[in-house]
């Protein structure tokens, strides 16, 4: 095996390991709203997007975002998608609240 074959196969393995790590996109909607001195209620009314959807996006609970929704948010706040969403180098997901299963009433 030549040196170039060894390096290329090693790089392939490193690429495969890196592909298994999640890409963390962090929403910064609350910061953009604060900068514009607007509320989630205003944004919901302005865009037609439900307050619940915006809240889930803010808290990082949303699984995805529709391009139409992102466009509505950006138009209302007069910003770019990169202002609302941020790609972080931190590969650890945010801590989520524990499930309330098994809770006695």
Secondary structure, DSSP 8 states (H G I E B T S, - for coil): --HHHHHHHHHHHHHHHHHTS--EEEE-HHHHHHHHT--HHHHHHHH---HHHHHHHHHT--S---HHHHHHHHHHHT--HHHHEEEES--S--------TT---
